[in-house]
């Protein structure tokens, strides 16, 4: 009742424009996208055909057997999953998340549901993928920390924001950047500061968007060198190639 009243007051006195279509956002929990754009955004529910390792999107319908894209064969993480496709409401939410440290309820629920639907239930430690110290100062926060904190609160799994550090300041990755360029920018960019806290752990790396997988793979590589038993990746969205 209170939420409906709040939504009505916001719509009346301070209407929010949908960042996708320009219509009004009716519900505060939808963030910067309207409910219609959320409904048009592909949120994974298990009916899609995805790469069994990196979660690359093949098609909306479920195929028989296991599918692999093979672009991820050399990646060091064990498996990656996402809440949905980087488009419409999810894309607008992630763009906003880079300038406003707030996860809308609808996005947070989709992220936690992706975890519940995944094979990552044996996770013992959540690690947000870190920003460089320069980027952290520029932005003021790490959006991956926000996602990790919310998931840790919902699941009770411990979160560690200090053991993995980005030691090299890298250029901002763009969704359209090719895989080779991404790989070069993050090669040897990460270091484990507290290896004793990493050894033997089933780690879940969390971030806002998965593109080529280079960042996640390089994080996983250094974590496994320091004794991590397993490293999986969960992101709010998964970029797809056209």
Secondary structure, 3 states (H helix, E strand, C coil): CHHHHHHHHHHHHCCEECCCCCCEECCHHHCCCCHHHHHCCCECCCCCEECCCCCCEEECCCCCCCCCCCCCCCCCCCEEEEEEECCHHHHHHHHHHCCCCCCCHHHHHHHHHHHHCCCCCCCCEEEECCCCHHHHHHHCCCHHHHHHHHHHHHHCCCECCCCEEECCCCCCCCCCCCHHHHHHHHCCCEEECCHHHCCCCEEEEEEEEECCCHHHHHHHHHHHHCCCCEEEEEEEEECCCC
